[in-house]
Amino acid sequence: MQDNYSDEYFDHQVITVDRKQSPIRIDKFLMDRLERTSRNRVQNAIRSGAIQVDGKDVKPNYKIRPGEEISIVIPRPPGEGARVLAQKIPLDIQYEDDDLLVLYKPAGMVVHPGIGHHHNTLVNALAYHFGEQNLPVMDDNQSDRLGLVHRIDKNTSGLLVVAKSDYAMTHLAKQFYYHTVERTYLALVWGEPEEDSGTIIGNVGRHPRFRQKFTVFPDGEAGKWAVTHYKALERLYYVSLVQCNLETGRTHQIRVHMEHLGHPLFNDERYGGDRIVKGTIFSKYKMFVENTFSIMPRHALHAKSLGFIHPRTGKEMHFESDLPLDFQEALDRWRRYVAGRKAATNNQLD
């Protein structure tokens, strides 16, 4: 019996060994049941602990027994014919070794090639970078993923980790699946959340009418399970600086969850943040907001920190990145504006 769960970068499957199954090595058993997956990838997944039997780690030569339950978290195979052009595009690499690299992606850079974005993506840059290093070919390092186990939106800035080997990719995929990767984002949102901190739980899926958008299905009748923890770091009446920590990683998750809470991201055109959500429509205020939009012409979201266990060494790795200039300038403008309004109000009271 086999149950499947698929995400963008990996599959989770649970296979219950048939009662009539004769003992056989687990790597050989799985080779017949996993599509377009090499024996090397299966063995790497077993060694990394991404494949377990009855909740326990095993070795590739372990012989399965009838009735055992095999849990599998394994990177998804690439699409057929998915090839990318290697392009010499500068990468802001924060850390690199033989197994992985951590990089800073600027806002405006698309991660994957796709419709309208065949060139100048992060994957095009990685293809060139890996080619320069003469890396051994992974099962899918010529695909449109090229070692990615997560991503951030085009107009989101911040940190990403990229695997450089099958073993690292499988190990990192397991960490993302079991929610042990620490991901902290900073968002500038409209208004002030009622609570200083909280958790947003609501399935996220593609909007039934507007296919370019995602939405929350609070009753869980559609979409995928999604959990975002948030904390209000700075309240500026009209906007707030909010820290978001992802437990799951659905497409547009923070943007959708914050809109669902009634606080869309500042200048998020897809989810209603590119208009005045909080404040008056008087011309002076409207001009201030429009000028701030022009300083930060994208949604205000930054992947600030990233933490995970190194696949090879077992060491805890943690990386931080500063707010980019446009985000920092927009935030400072709001600080000055609110401080000015408070000063003017105090002068009137004196």
C-alpha positions in Angstrom: 0.0 0.0 0.0 1.4 3.4 -0.9 0.3 7.0 0.2 1.8 10.0 -1.6 2.3 13.7 -0.7 3.9 16.0 -3.2 5.4 19.5 -2.8 7.2 21.7 -5.2 10.7 20.2 -4.6 10.2 16.8 -2.9 7.8 13.9 -2.6 6.8 12.3 0.7 5.6 8.7 0.4 4.6 6.0 2.8 4.8 2.5 1.6 3.5 -0.5 3.6 5.3 -3.6 2.6 2.9 -6.3 1.4 2.4 -9.3 3.7 3.5 -11.6 0.9 6.7 -9.7 0.1 9.9 -11.8 0.4 12.9 -10.2 2.1 14.8 -7.9 -0.3 17.3 -5.1 0.0 15.5 -1.8 0.6 17.3 0.0 -2.1 16.4 -2.6 -4.7 12.8 -2.7 -3.4 12.4 1.1 -3.8 14.1 1.2 -7.2 11.0 -0.6 -8.7 8.6 1.9 -7.0 10.1 5.3 -7.4 9.8 7.0 -10.8 12.9 8.3 -12.6 15.1 7.9 -9.5 18.5 6.4 -9.6 19.8 3.8 -7.2 22.5 6.3 -6.1 19.8 8.8 -5.1 17.9 6.1 -3.2 21.0 5.1 -1.3 21.8 8.8 -0.6 18.3 9.2 0.8 18.7 6.2 3.0 22.1 7.3 4.3 20.8 10.8 5.1 17.9 9.4 7.1 15.3 10.6 4.6 14.1 7.0 4.2 13.1 5.3 7.4 11.6 1.9 8.3 9.0 2.0 11.1 10.4 5.4 12.1 14.1 4.2 12.3 17.1 4.8 10.2 18.4 1.9 8.2 21.3 1.1 5.8 21.0 0.5 2.1 21.5 -3.2 2.5 18.7 -3.5 5.1 16.3 -6.2 4.1 12.6 -5.2 4.4 10.1 -7.5 6.0 6.3 -7.9 5.4 4.1 -5.3 7.1 6.9 -2.8 7.7 6.2 0.9 6.9 8.7 2.8 4.8 8.6 6.6 5.0 10.3 8.4 2.1 11.2 12.1 1.7 13.1 12.4 -1.6 13.7 15.3 -4.1 11.3 15.2 -7.0 12.7 14.1 -10.3 13.2 16.8 -12.9 10.8 17.3 -15.8 11.8 15.6 -19.0 13.8 17.8 -21.3 14.2 20.5 -18.7 17.5 22.1 -19.6 18.8 25.5 -18.8 21.3 27.9 -20.4 24.4 28.7 -18.3 24.8 32.4 -18.0 27.6 34.4 -16.4 25.6 36.3 -13.9 27.1 37.6 -10.6 26.1 35.7 -7.5 26.2 37.1 -4.0 27.5 34.0 -2.3 27.6 34.1 1.5 29.0 30.7 2.1 30.1 27.7 0.0 31.7 24.3 0.5 31.7 21.0 -1.4 28.1 20.2 -0.3 26.1 23.4 -0.5 26.1 27.1 -0.9 24.1 29.9 0.7 23.5 33.0 -1.4 21.7 36.4 -1.2 19.1 36.8 -3.9 18.2 40.4 -4.7 14.7 41.6 -5.4 13.8 41.5 -9.0 15.7 38.3 -9.8 13.6 35.3 -10.9 14.6 32.0 -9.4 13.4 29.5 -12.1 13.2 29.8 -15.8 9.6 29.8 -16.9 7.1 31.6 -19.2 8.4 35.0 -19.9 11.6 34.3 -18.0 13.8 31.9 -19.9 17.1 33.8 -19.2 18.8 35.8 -16.5 17.3 33.7 -13.7 19.1 32.4 -10.6 19.1 28.9 -12.1 20.9 30.2 -15.2 23.5 31.8 -12.9 23.9 28.6 -10.9 24.4 26.5 -14.1 27.3 28.7 -15.0 28.8 28.7 -11.5 28.6 24.9 -11.1 30.0 24.5 -14.6 33.0 26.6 -13.7 33.6 24.3 -10.8 33.4 21.1 -12.9 31.0 19.5 -10.5 30.1 15.8 -11.0 26.7 15.6 -12.6 23.9 15.0 -10.2 20.7 13.3 -11.3 19.1 16.6 -12.0 21.8 19.3 -12.0 20.9 20.0 -15.6 17.3 20.5 -14.8 15.3 23.6 -14.1 16.0 23.2 -10.3 19.7 22.7 -10.2 20.0 21.9 -6.5 17.3 24.2 -5.2 15.2 22.8 -2.3 13.3 26.0 -1.7 12.8 29.4 -3.3 11.6 32.9 -2.7 9.5 35.1 -5.0 11.0 37.3 -7.7 10.4 40.5 -5.8 11.4 39.1 -2.4 15.0 39.6 -1.3 17.1 37.4 0.9 18.8 34.1 1.6 18.6 30.8 -0.2 20.5 27.5 0.4 21.4 25.4 -2.7 22.6 21.8 -2.7 25.7 20.8 -4.7 25.3 17.0 -4.4 22.6 14.4 -4.3 23.3 13.6 -0.7 23.1 17.3 0.4 19.9 17.8 -1.6 18.2 14.8 -0.1 19.3 15.7 3.5 18.1 19.3 3.1 14.8 18.2 1.5 14.2 16.1 4.6 14.9 19.1 6.9 12.4 21.3 5.0 9.8 18.6 5.0 10.0 18.1 8.8 10.0 21.9 9.4 13.4 21.9 11.1 14.8 24.7 8.9 14.7 28.1 10.6 13.5 30.8 8.2 12.9 34.3 9.4 11.4 37.0 7.2 10.9 40.7 7.8 7.7 42.3 6.3 6.4 45.8 6.2 2.6 45.5 6.4 -0.3 47.9 6.4 -1.8 48.8 9.8 -1.0 47.3 13.2 -1.9 43.6 14.1 -4.2 43.4 17.1 -1.8 41.0 18.9 1.9 41.4 19.4 2.5 37.9 18.2 0.4 35.0 16.9 0.1 32.1 14.5 -1.8 32.1 11.2 -3.1 28.7 10.3 -4.9 28.3 7.0 -4.6 26.1 3.9 -3.0 28.0 1.0 -3.9 27.2 -2.6 -4.5 28.8 -6.0 -7.4 31.2 -6.1 -10.4 29.6 -7.9 -11.0 32.6 -10.1 -7.8 34.6 -10.2 -5.2 32.0 -11.3 -2.2 34.4 -10.7 -3.1 34.6 -7.0 -3.2 32.3 -4.1 -5.7 32.4 -1.2 -6.5 31.0 2.2 -9.0 28.2 2.5 -9.7 28.4 6.3 -11.9 25.4 6.5 -9.2 23.2 4.9 -11.5 22.1 2.0 -8.7 22.9 -0.5 -5.1 24.1 -0.7 -2.2 22.8 1.4 -1.6 23.1 5.1 0.2 26.3 5.9 1.5 27.8 9.2 3.1 31.2 9.7 4.2 32.6 13.1 4.4 36.4 13.3 5.6 39.0 15.8 5.1 42.8 15.6 8.5 44.3 15.9 7.7 48.0 15.4 4.3 49.7 15.3 4.1 52.8 13.2 0.3 53.2 13.2 -0.1 53.3 9.4 2.3 50.3 8.9 4.1 47.8 11.0 7.4 46.0 10.8 6.6 42.3 11.3 8.8 39.3 11.8 7.4 36.1 10.2 8.7 32.6 10.7 7.7 29.9 8.3 6.7 26.5 9.6 5.6 25.5 6.1 6.7 27.0 2.8 3.8 27.4 0.4 3.9 29.7 -2.6 3.2 33.3 -1.5 2.5 32.1 2.0 3.4 35.2 4.0 1.8 37.5 1.5 -1.4 35.5 1.5 -1.5 34.9 5.3 -0.9 38.6 6.1 -3.6 39.7 3.6 -5.9 37.1 5.3 -5.1 38.7 8.7 -6.1 42.1 7.2 -2.6 43.5 6.9 -1.3 43.1 3.3 2.3 43.7 2.6 3.2 47.3 1.7 3.2 47.8 -2.1 2.1 44.2 -2.8 0.1 44.8 -6.0 -1.1 41.2 -6.2 -2.7 41.2 -2.7 -4.0 44.7 -2.4 -1.0 46.4 -0.7 -0.3 48.8 -3.6 -3.0 51.2 -2.4 -3.7 53.2 0.8 -5.0 50.6 3.2 -4.5 52.6 6.4 -4.7 56.4 6.8 -6.4 59.3 5.0 -6.7 60.1 1.3 -5.7 63.7 1.8 -3.3 64.8 -0.9 -0.2 65.3 1.3 -0.5 61.8 2.8 -1.3 60.3 -0.6 1.8 61.9 -2.1 3.9 60.6 0.8 2.7 57.1 0.2 3.1 57.2 -3.6 6.7 58.5 -3.1 7.4 55.7 -0.7 6.0 53.2 -3.3 8.4 54.6 -5.8 11.4 54.1 -3.4 10.3 50.5 -2.9 8.6 49.5 -6.1 7.9 45.9 -4.9 6.3 44.1 -2.0 8.1 44.7 1.3 9.4 41.2 2.2 12.9 40.1 3.0 14.2 36.6 3.9 16.5 37.8 6.7 17.9 34.6 8.2 18.3 30.9 7.5 19.3 28.1 9.8 19.8 24.4 9.1 21.9 21.4 9.9 24.9 20.8 7.6 24.2 17.5 5.7 27.8 16.3 6.0 29.2 17.7 9.3 26.0 17.8 11.4 26.9 21.3 12.4 24.2 23.9 13.0 24.5 26.6 10.3 23.0 30.1 10.7 23.1 33.0 8.3 21.8 36.6 8.5 21.3 39.3 5.9 20.7 43.0 6.3 17.6 44.8 4.9 18.3 45.9 1.4 18.5 49.6 0.7 15.0 50.1 -0.7 13.4 48.4 2.2 15.5 50.3 4.7 14.7 53.6 3.1 11.0 52.9 3.0 11.0 51.9 6.6 13.0 55.0 7.6 10.5 57.3 5.7 7.6 55.9 7.7 9.5 56.4 10.9 10.2 60.0 10.1 6.6 60.6 8.9 5.1 59.1 12.1 7.6 61.0 14.3 6.7 64.2 12.5 2.9 63.6 13.0 3.4 63.0 16.7 5.5 66.1 17.1 2.9 68.2 15.3 0.2 66.8 17.5 2.2 67.5 20.7 2.8 71.1 19.5 -0.9 71.6 19.1 -1.6 70.3 22.6 1.0 72.6 24.2 
